Amino acid sequence: METIVVKIKKKATCDDLPLPVYMSDGSSGMDLYADVDGEISIAPGQIKMVSAGISISLPAGYEAQIRPRSGLAVKHGIGIVNSPGTIDADYRGPINIILINFGDAPYTVKRGSRIAQMIISKVTRAELEVIEELDRTVRNTGGFGHTGV
């Protein structure tokens, strides 16, 4: 498994929050923690942006993907609107999580709650080539639901 160095800066008011951390040896993502004053409530159907209290510096050729936590999704219906969120290698601003409550009851986010996970991934850039016709495949232009139920 490859390891890279990602530089991280905490907000001045976030000394009490842990750094993102892998929760097990096999984890792909590091948990991110809520930087809220006390707590906030997210009503059913409501969207709120929640700070993770950090900024990062990724090496060129990498991105950070921000994804929902499965436990929050299944237990409370909490997801991320732009999932996965992308943190580009040249972005140095604060990481904020756009949470949505898909559940039936209000959900309370407390300071230090684990609200998302961050996955560091390699990026491949594409060079586009304009052509007249694409090669044919068995599927070809079959779209949504073309193989049946």
For each residue, the residues with C-beta under 8 A, 3 or more apart:
1:
2:
3:
4: 59 62 120
5: 59
6: 56 57 58 59 62 64 120
7: 56 57
8: 19 20 54 55 56 57
9: 54 55 56 57
10: 14 15 17 19 53 54
11: 14 35 51 53 54 55 94
12: 15
13: 35 53
14: 10 11 17 35 53 54
15: 10 12
16: 111 112
17: 10 14 33 35 53 111 112
18: 21 33 112
19: 8 10 54
20: 8 30 31 32 33 52 54 118
21: 18 30 31
22: 25 27 29 30
23: 27 31
24: 27
25: 22
26:
27: 22 23 24 30
28: 117 119
29: 22 67 117 118 119
30: 20 21 22 27 117 118 119
31: 20 21 23 69 114 116 117 118
32: 20 52 54 66 95 97 114 115 116 117 118
33: 17 18 20 52 53 112 113 114 115
34: 50 51 52 109 110 111 112 113 114 115
35: 11 13 14 17 50 51 52 53 111
36: 39 40 50 51 109 110 111
37: 111
38: 110 111
39: 36 108 109 110 111
40: 36 48 50 108 109
41: 106 107 108 109
42: 46 47 48 78 99 100 101 106 107 108 109
43: 46 101 106
44: 77 101 102 103 104 105 106
45: 100 101 102
46: 42 43 100 101
47: 42 81 98 99 100
48: 40 42 98 99 109
49: 96 97 98 99
50: 34 35 36 40 96 97 99 109 115
51: 11 34 35 36 94 95 96 97
52: 20 32 33 34 35 94 95 96 97 115 116
53: 10 11 13 14 17 33 35 94
54: 8 9 10 11 14 19 20 32 94 95
55: 8 9 11 92 93 94 95
56: 6 7 8 9 64 87 92 95
57: 6 7 8 9 92
58: 6 62 63 64 87 88 89 120
59: 4 5 6 62 89
60: 89
61: 89 122 123
62: 4 6 58 59 89 120 121 122 123
63: 58 86 87 88 89 120 121 123
64: 6 56 58 86 87 95 118 119 120 121
65: 84 85 86 87 118 119 120 121
66: 32 80 83 84 85 86 87 95 97 116 117 118
67: 29 80 83 84 85 116 117 118 119
68: 72 73 78 79 80 83 116 117
69: 31 72 73 78 114 115 116 117
70: 73 74
71: 74 75
72: 68 69 75 76 78 79 115
73: 68 69 70 76 77 78 79 102
74: 70 71
75: 71 72
76: 72 73 101 103 105 107
77: 44 73 101 102 103 104 107
78: 42 68 69 72 73 99 100 101 102 103 107 115
79: 68 72 73 83 99 100 102
80: 66 67 68 83 84 85 97 98 99 100 116
81: 47 98 99 100
82: 85 98
83: 66 67 68 79 80
84: 65 66 67 80 119
85: 65 66 67 80 82 97 98
86: 63 64 65 66
87: 56 58 63 64 65 66 91 95 118
88: 58 63 91
89: 58 59 60 61 62 63 123
90:
91: 87 88
92: 55 56 57
93: 55
94: 11 51 52 53 54 55
95: 32 51 52 54 55 56 64 66 87 118
96: 49 50 51 52
97: 32 49 50 51 52 66 80 85 115 116
98: 47 48 49 80 81 82 85
99: 42 47 48 49 50 78 79 80 81 109 115 116
100: 42 45 46 47 78 79 80 81
101: 42 43 44 45 46 76 77 78 106 107
102: 44 45 73 77 78 79
103: 44 76 77 78 107
104: 44 77
105: 44 76
106: 41 42 43 44 101
107: 41 42 76 77 78 101 103
108: 39 40 41 42
109: 34 36 39 40 41 42 48 50 99 113 115
110: 34 36 38 39 113
111: 16 17 34 35 36 37 38 39
112: 16 17 18 33 34
113: 33 34 109 110
114: 31 32 33 34 69
115: 32 33 34 50 52 69 72 78 97 99 109
116: 31 32 52 66 67 68 69 80 97 99
117: 28 29 30 31 32 66 67 68 69
118: 20 29 30 31 32 64 65 66 67 87 95
119: 28 29 30 64 65 67 84
120: 4 6 58 62 63 64 65
121: 62 63 64 65
122: 61 62
123: 61 62 63 89
124:
125:
126:
127:
128:
129:
130:
131: 134
132:
133:
134: 131
135:
136: 140
137: 140
138:
139: 142 146
140: 136 137
141:
142: 139 146 147
143: 146
144:
145: 148 149
146: 139 142 143
147: 142
148: 145
149: 145
